Amino acid sequence: NLGFRLLYYITIEELEEIKYYLIKNLYKGFIESSQAPFIILILFIYKANRYLYLYIDFWNLN
């Protein structure tokens, strides 16, 4: 069991963005809840317009 670990501390804004992404995509059926022991890379980028963008690397899951 890999458990839940942060590689680095995240801000409240980043945490809210992850929560929004999960709720939206669970509702649409794009993702499913799972107990599988996989880890994915999540990156946050601030674009020129000052908006926070969430990038998820699904490469290892495919």
Buried (B, 14 or more C-beta within 10 A) or exposed (E): EEEEEEEEEBEEEBEEBBEEBEEEEEEEEEBEEEEEEEEEEBEBEEEEEEEEEEEBEEEEEE
